[in-house]
Amino acid sequence: MHAPDPIPSASAGHSNGERHDDELGADIEAIVQRGPGGAFAVAGLASAIVIALFFLFYFFVYLPRGIVQ
């Protein structure tokens, strides 16, 4: 027995719940095959921002102060 779909339009046109599960499984498999590209993009962007902030601080705050005595 299958639980009802939370979105009624998701099951529209599907008379057989097993067919719907097979299509859903195929969709999930296609997503998994593409890999975690978006996660790597977000991590790379966040790392680039942190490195840029470090260099901005170093060149515009730390170096202009000079030697602290």
N, C-alpha and C positions, 0 to 999 in steps of 0.2 A: 504494500500500500504506500502511496506517495503522499507527502504533505502538500497541501494546496500552495500554489505559487503566491508569493506576497504581492506581486504585480499582476493583476488580471490580464493585461495585454501581453504578458510574456508567454502565456500559454495559448494565445489566440492562434488558430489555424493548426494546432497540434491535437489530433484526436487520440494519440497514443503517448502515454507518459514516458515509456521506454525510449521512443524515438526522440523525444525532447531531451532525455538524459544523454543519449548518444551524441546529439548535436552539441549539447553543453560540454560534454567531455572533449569533443573535437575542438571546440573553441578554447577551452582551457589548455589543451595540448599545444595549440598554435601559439598561445601567449607564452607558455613556458619555453617553447623552442626559440622565441625571439631573445630570450635572456634578459638580464637586469640592466639594460642600457640606460634607462631613465635614472636608476639609482646611482649608477656611475657618473652620469652627467651632473646630478645634484651634488654628489660628493666632490667632484672635481671643481664645480663652481664655488662651493663653500670653501674649499681649500685655497683656491685662487684669491678669494676675497680676504681670507685670513693672512695670506702671504703679502698681498697688496697693502693691507692695513699695517702690517709689521714694517714694511719698507717706508711707508708714509710717515709713521711715527719716528723711525730711525733717522730719516733725512730731514724732517721738518721740526722735530722736537728734541731728539737726543743730540745730534751733531751741533746744531746752533748754540746749545748751552755751553759747549766747550768743556774744558777740564774743571771739575768741581774740586775746590781746595778746602 
